Structures are given as C-alpha cells and as structure tokens.
C-alpha cells in the first residue's frame, strides 16, 4: 500500500513541476522611464515644506519616521482653510499631470501610426518618381 501512495504523490509532484509559476518580477511589466510621474496629493505637497521647517527646528533629528509622524499630526490638526493652498497646488499639479499623460498616450498611439504614415509617404514618392510627371516629355 505504501507504494500506491507514493506513485500518486509522485504524479502530483510531477504535475506541480511541469507548471512554472511566474514570480512577481516576471508578472510586473517593465516601467517606461518616459511616462510622467503621478502628482503628489495635498498632504505630500504640505510635507515638502514641512520637512524643511522641521529640519530647521530639529537639526539633530535624523529619523524619517519622526518627521512623518510630526507632519501627520500637524496635517490632522489643520482646518480646511489651512489646507486649501495645498489642495489647490495639488489640483494644479494633477491637471498638469493629466495633460502630460494625454500627450504621452498620444505619442504612444502615434508611434504605431507613424510607421504606416512613413510607408504611405514613401509609396507616394515612389509613384511620383515612376515617370508619371510631364517634365521628362518636355526635354
């Protein structure tokens, strides 16, 4: 009986070996370095200035976590009116990002179409060079 179990177990093991599992790196598509970076949220716009202020007040503090915690507490204690300039800046950056993404997507779509348009241009030029023009008859 022990031999019977090992045969079925070995079949299962063989079937597992036959299927290659993809790793996270293999599943993940390569990043395009030309793709625009996503814009920061209002909180991260706030943190840009807050980090500078925090480092001026606490020059000996090297902890990133301490800066993040202090910034988070400060952000939570702010009113909507205090947050408004950061929200406005974040919205401007988002609008700029969306314009850049539209241009980026058009460029990607245009790359595929450029090859076809180049071919059609060369075909048009070839037809003109075939002698269909009347200049050669005048000589």
Backbone as a printed PyTorch tensor [residue, N CA C, xyz], in Angstrom:
tensor([[[  0.8150,  -1.1910,   0.0000],
         [  0.0000,   0.0000,   0.0000],
         [  0.8610,   1.2580,   0.0000]],

        [[  2.0040,   1.2120,   0.6330],
         [  2.8400,   2.3980,   0.6790],
         [  3.2890,   2.7920,  -0.7260]],

        [[  3.5440,   1.7760,  -1.5530],
         [  3.9670,   2.0510,  -2.9220],
         [  2.8880,   2.7470,  -3.7100]],

        [[  1.6080,   2.4250,  -3.4670],
         [  0.4950,   3.0530,  -4.1680],
         [  0.3970,   4.5370,  -3.8530]],

        [[  0.6160,   4.8940,  -2.6150],
         [  0.5420,   6.3030,  -2.2350],
         [  1.6820,   7.0920,  -2.8530]],

        [[  2.8410,   6.4810,  -2.8680],
         [  3.9910,   7.2180,  -3.3920],
         [  3.8480,   7.4620,  -4.8930]],

        [[  3.1970,   6.5280,  -5.6020],
         [  3.0130,   6.7300,  -7.0300],
         [  2.0770,   7.9120,  -7.2860]],

        [[  0.9700,   7.9890,  -6.5530],
         [  0.0400,   9.1030,  -6.7560],
         [  0.6850,  10.4030,  -6.2950]],

        [[  1.4440,  10.3370,  -5.2220],
         [  2.1280,  11.5380,  -4.7400],
         [  3.1590,  12.0090,  -5.7500]],

        [[  3.8510,  11.0580,  -6.3790],
         [  4.8700,  11.4530,  -7.3460],
         [  4.2260,  12.0660,  -8.5860]],

        [[  3.0370,  11.5880,  -8.9500],
         [  2.3290,  12.1760, -10.0940],
         [  1.9520,  13.6270,  -9.7930]],

        [[  1.4670,  13.8570,  -8.5850],
         [  1.1150,  15.2120,  -8.1890],
         [  2.3450,  16.1010,  -8.1870]],

        [[  3.4370,  15.5870,  -7.6940],
         [  4.6750,  16.3560,  -7.6690],
         [  5.1360,  16.6620,  -9.0890]],

        [[  5.0110,  15.6680,  -9.9840],
         [  5.4180,  15.8850, -11.3810],
         [  4.5560,  16.9700, -12.0270]],

        [[  3.2580,  16.9420, -11.7450],
         [  2.3830,  17.9450, -12.3460],
         [  2.6920,  19.3300, -11.7970]],

        [[  3.1030,  19.4050, -10.5600],
         [  3.4850,  20.6920,  -9.9830],
         [  4.7670,  21.1990, -10.6310]],

        [[  5.6620,  20.2880, -10.8960],
         [  6.9210,  20.6880, -11.5080],
         [  6.7220,  21.1430, -12.9530]],

        [[  5.7440,  20.5760, -13.6140],
         [  5.5100,  20.9080, -15.0160],
         [  4.9950,  22.3340, -15.1740]],

        [[  4.2640,  22.8400, -14.1920],
         [  3.7110,  24.1850, -14.2720],
         [  4.7030,  25.1480, -13.6410]],

        [[  5.1840,  26.0590, -14.4480],
         [  6.1320,  27.0430, -13.9390],
         [  5.3480,  28.2500, -13.4370]],

        [[  5.5670,  28.5830, -12.1990],
         [  4.8820,  29.7310, -11.6260],
         [  5.7080,  30.9830, -11.9180]],

        [[  4.9990,  32.0490, -12.2430],
         [  5.6760,  33.3060, -12.5090],
         [  5.9490,  34.0150, -11.1900]],

        [[  7.0970,  34.6140, -11.1060],
         [  7.4180,  35.3990,  -9.9230],
         [  6.8010,  36.7840, -10.0880]],

        [[  6.8340,  37.5480,  -9.0250],
         [  6.2590,  38.8880,  -9.0740],
         [  6.9870,  39.7450, -10.1070]],

        [[  8.2810,  39.5820, -10.2040],
         [  9.0550,  40.3670, -11.1620],
         [  8.6790,  40.0170, -12.5920]],

        [[  8.3930,  38.7540, -12.8570],
         [  8.0210,  38.3320, -14.2010],
         [  6.6370,  38.8410, -14.5670]],

        [[  5.7320,  38.8920, -13.5960],
         [  4.3750,  39.3570, -13.8450],
         [  4.3430,  40.8550, -14.0960]],

        [[  5.2040,  41.5780, -13.4050],
         [  5.2000,  43.0230, -13.4700],
         [  5.7780,  43.4980, -14.7990]],

        [[  5.0730,  44.3890, -15.4500],
         [  5.5340,  44.9170, -16.7320],
         [  6.6590,  45.9140, -16.4960]],

        [[  7.5240,  46.0460, -17.4530],
         [  8.6320,  46.9740, -17.3430],
         [  8.0970,  48.4070, -17.3480]],

        [[  8.6910,  49.2580, -16.5030],
         [  8.2530,  50.6410, -16.4200],
         [  8.9010,  51.4520, -17.5250]],

        [[  8.1160,  52.3450, -18.0850],
         [  8.6130,  53.2340, -19.1210],
         [  9.2070,  54.4720, -18.4490]],

        [[ 10.4850,  54.7460, -18.6570],
         [ 11.0880,  55.9120, -17.9930],
         [ 10.5430,  57.2440, -18.5170]],

        [[  9.8960,  57.2500, -19.6790],
         [  9.3520,  58.4790, -20.2420],
         [  7.9530,  58.7980, -19.7280]],

        [[  7.3500,  57.8580, -19.0310],
         [  5.9970,  58.0610, -18.5290],
         [  6.0260,  59.0990, -17.4000]],

        [[  5.1120,  60.0730, -17.4250],
         [  5.0940,  61.1050, -16.3740],
         [  4.8130,  60.5030, -15.0020]],

        [[  5.4450,  61.0910, -13.9850],
         [  5.2190,  60.6320, -12.6180],
         [  3.8810,  61.1580, -12.1230]],

        [[  3.2430,  60.3670, -11.2750],
         [  1.9580,  60.7770, -10.7110],
         [  2.1650,  61.9840,  -9.8020]],

        [[  1.1790,  62.8800,  -9.7500],
         [  1.3320,  64.0810,  -8.9220],
         [  1.1380,  63.7580,  -7.4440]],

        [[  1.7600,  64.5480,  -6.5700],
         [  1.5850,  64.3140,  -5.1350],
         [  0.2080,  64.7790,  -4.6660]],

        [[ -0.2640,  64.1550,  -3.6000],
         [ -1.5310,  64.5760,  -3.0050],
         [ -1.2900,  65.8670,  -2.2220]],

        [[ -2.3550,  66.4500,  -1.7300],
         [ -2.2510,  67.6940,  -0.9590],
         [ -1.3670,  67.4920,   0.2820]],

        [[ -1.4720,  66.3360,   0.8960],
         [ -0.6490,  66.0600,   2.0830],
         [  0.8330,  66.0590,   1.7290]],

        [[  1.1920,  65.4600,   0.6070],
         [  2.6040,  65.4140,   0.2320],
         [  3.1080,  66.7810,  -0.2190]],

        [[  2.2350,  67.6020,  -0.7710],
         [  2.6150,  68.9840,  -1.0860],
         [  2.9140,  69.7080,   0.2250]],

        [[  2.0740,  69.4910,   1.2290],
         [  2.2890,  70.0690,   2.5570],
         [  3.6090,  69.5850,   3.1620]],

        [[  3.8810,  68.2880,   3.0090],
         [  5.0840,  67.7070,   3.6070],
         [  6.3760,  68.2500,   2.9930]],

        [[  6.3340,  68.6790,   1.7310],
         [  7.5240,  69.2480,   1.0960],
         [  8.0550,  70.4310,   1.9030]],

        [[  7.1610,  71.3300,   2.2770],
         [  7.5590,  72.4900,   3.0710],
         [  7.7650,  72.1470,   4.5350]],

        [[  6.9450,  71.2350,   5.0460],
         [  7.0300,  70.8890,   6.4660],
         [  8.3750,  70.2460,   6.8030]],

        [[  8.9070,  69.4220,   5.9090],
         [ 10.2040,  68.7790,   6.1550],
         [ 11.2990,  69.8220,   6.3680]],

        [[ 11.2900,  70.8560,   5.5410],
         [ 12.3000,  71.9170,   5.6680],
         [ 12.1790,  72.6150,   7.0140]],

        [[ 10.9420,  72.9520,   7.3930],
         [ 10.7150,  73.6150,   8.6780],
         [ 11.1280,  72.7130,   9.8380]],

        [[ 10.7920,  71.4470,   9.7490],
         [ 11.0980,  70.5060,  10.8260],
         [ 12.6070,  70.3540,  10.9860]],

        [[ 13.3350,  70.2920,   9.8700],
         [ 14.7910,  70.1410,   9.9430],
         [ 15.4530,  71.3800,  10.5150]],

        [[ 14.8740,  72.5620,  10.2550],
         [ 15.4160,  73.7910,  10.8330],
         [ 15.2220,  73.8070,  12.3430]],

        [[ 14.0630,  73.3630,  12.8020],
         [ 13.7720,  73.3490,  14.2350],
         [ 14.4980,  72.2210,  14.9630]],

        [[ 14.6810,  71.0870,  14.3070],
         [ 15.2940,  69.9030,  14.9200],
         [ 16.4480,  69.4030,  14.0410]],

        [[ 17.5770,  70.1170,  14.0130],
         [ 18.6730,  69.7110,  13.1160],
         [ 19.3330,  68.3850,  13.5150]],

        [[ 19.2380,  67.9970,  14.7670],
         [ 19.8830,  66.7600,  15.2090],
         [ 19.0380,  65.5130,  14.9040]],

        [[ 17.7670,  65.7070,  14.5780],
         [ 16.8760,  64.5800,  14.3270],
         [ 17.1090,  64.0360,  12.9180]],

        [[ 17.5140,  62.7790,  12.8300],
         [ 17.7700,  62.1350,  11.5340],
         [ 16.6730,  61.1340,  11.1650]],

        [[ 15.6720,  60.9720,  12.0030],
         [ 14.6420,  59.9620,  11.8070],
         [ 13.5790,  60.4400,  10.8150]],

        [[ 13.3930,  59.6700,   9.7550],
         [ 12.3620,  59.9760,   8.7660],
         [ 10.9870,  59.7290,   9.3760]],

        [[ 10.8970,  58.7150,  10.2180],
         [  9.6200,  58.3790,  10.8480],
         [  9.1420,  59.5130,  11.7480]],

        [[ 10.0560,  60.1520,  12.4500],
         [  9.6760,  61.2450,  13.3420],
         [  9.1290,  62.4230,  12.5380]],

        [[  9.7520,  62.7140,  11.4070],
         [  9.2800,  63.8030,  10.5520],
         [  7.8850,  63.4660,  10.0130]],

        [[  7.6880,  62.2290,   9.5930],
         [  6.3980,  61.7990,   9.0730],
         [  5.2980,  61.8620,  10.1160]],

        [[  5.6160,  61.4140,  11.3160],
         [  4.6180,  61.4510,  12.3890],
         [  4.2580,  62.8820,  12.7490]],

        [[  5.2690,  63.7310,  12.8690],
         [  5.0090,  65.1300,  13.2160],
         [  4.2040,  65.8090,  12.1100]],

        [[  4.5390,  65.5100,  10.8540],
         [  3.7960,  66.0840,   9.7340],
         [  2.3610,  65.6040,   9.7090]],

        [[  2.1400,  64.3350,   9.9850],
         [  0.7920,  63.7820,  10.0210],
         [ -0.0540,  64.4120,  11.1100]],

        [[  0.5490,  64.5950,  12.2790],
         [ -0.1820,  65.2250,  13.3810],
         [ -0.5320,  66.6710,  13.0440]],

        [[  0.4260,  67.3720,  12.4380],
         [  0.1880,  68.7660,  12.0510],
         [ -0.9290,  68.8520,  11.0130]],

        [[ -0.9060,  67.9590,  10.0240],
         [ -1.9280,  67.9450,   8.9590],
         [ -3.3140,  67.6870,   9.5380]],

        [[ -3.3950,  66.7480,  10.4820],
         [ -4.6920,  66.4280,  11.0970],
         [ -5.2430,  67.6020,  11.8950]],

        [[ -4.3560,  68.3730,  12.5060],
         [ -4.8020,  69.4850,  13.3440],
         [ -5.1790,  70.7230,  12.5230]],

        [[ -4.8170,  70.7430,  11.2250],
         [ -5.1220,  71.8960,  10.3790],
         [ -6.5990,  71.9120,  10.0030]],

        [[ -7.1330,  73.1220,   9.8020],
         [ -8.5090,  73.2670,   9.3400],
         [ -8.5290,  73.1790,   7.8110]],

        [[ -9.7270,  73.0940,   7.2600],
         [ -9.8700,  73.0380,   5.8000],
         [ -9.3170,  74.3090,   5.1550]],

        [[ -9.4870,  75.4350,   5.8260],
         [ -8.9790,  76.7060,   5.3020],
         [ -7.4530,  76.6990,   5.2510]],

        [[ -6.8240,  76.0870,   6.2620],
         [ -5.3580,  75.9970,   6.2880],
         [ -4.8500,  75.0520,   5.2010]],

        [[ -5.6220,  74.0390,   4.9080],
         [ -5.2200,  73.0360,   3.9050],
         [ -5.4740,  73.5180,   2.4740]],

        [[ -6.3220,  74.5320,   2.3020],
         [ -6.7590,  74.9790,   0.9800],
         [ -5.6170,  75.2700,   0.0070]],

        [[ -4.5490,  75.9980,   0.4130],
         [ -3.4860,  76.2680,  -0.5570],
         [ -2.7870,  74.9920,  -1.0410]],

        [[ -2.6600,  74.0190,  -0.1740],
         [ -2.0060,  72.7610,  -0.5460],
         [ -2.9000,  71.9500,  -1.4850]],

        [[ -4.2060,  71.9890,  -1.2080],
         [ -5.1630,  71.2870,  -2.0720],
         [ -5.1690,  71.9220,  -3.4600]],

        [[ -5.1140,  73.2520,  -3.5030],
         [ -5.1120,  73.9720,  -4.7750],
         [ -3.8490,  73.6370,  -5.5810]],

        [[ -2.7030,  73.6180,  -4.9150],
         [ -1.4520,  73.2660,  -5.5910],
         [ -1.4990,  71.8380,  -6.1090]],

        [[ -2.0570,  70.9340,  -5.3100],
         [ -2.1690,  69.5350,  -5.7240],
         [ -3.0800,  69.4030,  -6.9420]],

        [[ -4.1650,  70.1630,  -6.9820],
         [ -5.0790,  70.1180,  -8.1280],
         [ -4.3950,  70.6400,  -9.3930]],

        [[ -3.5940,  71.7010,  -9.2510],
         [ -2.8560,  72.2330, -10.4070],
         [ -1.8820,  71.1950, -10.9430]],

        [[ -1.1830,  70.5430, -10.0220],
         [ -0.2200,  69.5140, -10.4400],
         [ -0.9260,  68.3310, -11.0960]],

        [[ -2.1150,  67.9990, -10.5940],
         [ -2.8710,  66.9000, -11.1820],
         [ -3.3160,  67.2470, -12.5930]],

        [[ -3.7670,  68.5010, -12.8020],
         [ -4.1880,  68.9320, -14.1330],
         [ -3.0000,  68.8910, -15.1000]],

        [[ -1.8390,  69.3310, -14.6240],
         [ -0.6310,  69.2940, -15.4560],
         [ -0.2520,  67.8530, -15.7840]],

        [[ -0.3740,  66.9720, -14.7930],
         [ -0.0820,  65.5520, -14.9970],
         [ -1.0170,  64.9550, -16.0450]],

        [[ -2.2970,  65.3100, -15.9670],
         [ -3.2690,  64.7760, -16.9290],
         [ -2.9480,  65.2320, -18.3460]],

        [[ -2.4920,  66.5060, -18.4940],
         [ -2.0940,  66.9960, -19.8190],
         [ -0.8780,  66.2250, -20.3330]],

        [[  0.0720,  65.9870, -19.4370],
         [  1.2700,  65.2410, -19.8320],
         [  0.9250,  63.8000, -20.2010]],

        [[ -0.0090,  63.2010, -19.4630],
         [ -0.4070,  61.8260, -19.7640],
         [ -1.1280,  61.7420, -21.1120]],

        [[ -1.9510,  62.7410, -21.4170],
         [ -2.6210,  62.7550, -22.7170],
         [ -1.5960,  62.8310, -23.8400]],

        [[ -0.5990,  63.6880, -23.6580],
         [  0.4590,  63.8170, -24.6690],
         [  1.2530,  62.5260, -24.7630]],

        [[  1.5260,  61.9140, -23.6240],
         [  2.2730,  60.6560, -23.5850],
         [  1.4940,  59.5480, -24.2960]],

        [[  0.1900,  59.4590, -24.0230],
         [ -0.6410,  58.4350, -24.6620],
         [ -0.7660,  58.6800, -26.1570]],

        [[ -0.8830,  59.9730, -26.5580],
         [ -0.9280,  60.2880, -27.9870],
         [  0.3790,  59.8940, -28.6600]],

        [[  1.4720,  60.1230, -27.9620],
         [  2.7830,  59.7670, -28.5130],
         [  2.8990,  58.2600, -28.6860]],

        [[  2.4110,  57.5090, -27.7000],
         [  2.4450,  56.0420, -27.8090],
         [  1.5710,  55.5780, -28.9650]],

        [[  0.3890,  56.1430, -29.0710],
         [ -0.5100,  55.7700, -30.1570],
         [  0.0530,  56.2470, -31.4900]],

        [[  0.7000,  57.3860, -31.4970],
         [  1.2720,  57.9420, -32.7080],
         [  2.4560,  57.1500, -33.2140]],

        [[  3.2080,  56.5010, -32.3100],
         [  4.3590,  55.7030, -32.7280],
         [  3.9260,  54.5700, -33.6310]],

        [[  2.7910,  53.9500, -33.3270],
         [  2.3020,  52.8650, -34.1590],
         [  1.8520,  53.3970, -35.5100]],

        [[  1.2050,  54.5640, -35.5120],
         [  0.6970,  55.1400, -36.7400],
         [  1.7910,  55.7610, -37.5980]],

        [[  2.9120,  56.1540, -37.0110],
         [  3.9870,  56.7840, -37.7660],
         [  4.5820,  55.8270, -38.7770]],

        [[  4.6880,  54.5610, -38.4100],
         [  5.2660,  53.6000, -39.3400],
         [  4.3920,  53.4730, -40.5850]],

        [[  3.0940,  53.4540, -40.3890],
         [  2.1860,  53.3430, -41.5210],
         [  2.2440,  54.6100, -42.3690]],

        [[  2.3050,  55.7720, -41.7240],
         [  2.3250,  57.0070, -42.4860],
         [  3.6490,  57.1500, -43.2290]],

        [[  4.7560,  56.6650, -42.6660],
         [  6.0310,  56.6970, -43.3680],
         [  5.9600,  55.8370, -44.6210]],

        [[  5.3340,  54.6860, -44.5030],
         [  5.2080,  53.7970, -45.6560],
         [  4.3790,  54.4740, -46.7470]],

        [[  3.2830,  55.1060, -46.3350],
         [  2.4400,  55.7330, -47.3400],
         [  3.1660,  56.9070, -47.9900]],

        [[  3.9800,  57.6270, -47.2540],
         [  4.7390,  58.7290, -47.8260],
         [  5.7320,  58.2030, -48.8510]],

        [[  6.4040,  57.1100, -48.4990],
         [  7.3880,  56.5710, -49.4340],
         [  6.7060,  56.0220, -50.6820]],

        [[  5.5330,  55.4440, -50.5150],
         [  4.8000,  54.9310, -51.6690],
         [  4.3720,  56.0770, -52.5750]],

        [[  3.9580,  57.1890, -52.0050],
         [  3.5540,  58.3500, -52.7950],
         [  4.7640,  58.8920, -53.5470]],

        [[  5.9140,  58.9690, -52.8650],
         [  7.1270,  59.4560, -53.5160],
         [  7.5580,  58.5210, -54.6320]],

        [[  7.4090,  57.2180, -54.4430],
         [  7.7710,  56.2520, -55.4750],
         [  6.9060,  56.4390, -56.7100]],

        [[  5.6370,  56.7050, -56.5300],
         [  4.7290,  56.8930, -57.6590],
         [  5.1220,  58.1220, -58.4560]],

        [[  5.5640,  59.1890, -57.7720],
         [  5.9890,  60.4050, -58.4670],
         [  7.2640,  60.1530, -59.2610]],

        [[  8.1530,  59.3110, -58.7420],
         [  9.4220,  59.0320, -59.4010],
         [  9.2840,  58.0690, -60.5650]],

        [[  8.1540,  57.4160, -60.7360],
         [  7.9600,  56.4280, -61.7850],
         [  7.8580,  57.0500, -63.1780]],

        [[  7.7890,  58.3520, -63.2920],
         [  7.7270,  58.9770, -64.5890],
         [  6.3330,  59.4000, -64.9810]],

        [[  5.4520,  59.4910, -64.0440],
         [  4.0800,  59.9040, -64.3790],
         [  3.9960,  61.3990, -64.5600]],

        [[  5.0720,  62.1430, -64.2390],
         [  5.0390,  63.5830, -64.4270],
         [  5.3670,  63.9360, -65.8730]],

        [[  5.0030,  65.1300, -66.3220],
         [  5.1730,  65.5180, -67.7200],
         [  6.4990,  66.1970, -67.9840]],

        [[  7.3970,  66.3100, -66.9890],
         [  8.6490,  67.0300, -67.1660],
         [  9.5690,  66.3110, -68.1410]],

        [[  9.6070,  64.9970, -68.1060],
         [ 10.5180,  64.2380, -68.9620],
         [ 10.1450,  64.3850, -70.4380]],

        [[  8.8760,  64.5770, -70.7700],
         [  8.4290,  64.6960, -72.1620],
         [  8.8660,  66.0160, -72.7670]],

        [[  9.0200,  67.0730, -71.9350],
         [  9.3660,  68.3930, -72.4470],
         [ 10.8220,  68.4730, -72.8960]],

        [[ 11.7140,  67.6370, -72.3940],
         [ 13.1370,  67.7200, -72.7330],
         [ 13.4190,  67.3990, -74.1130]]])
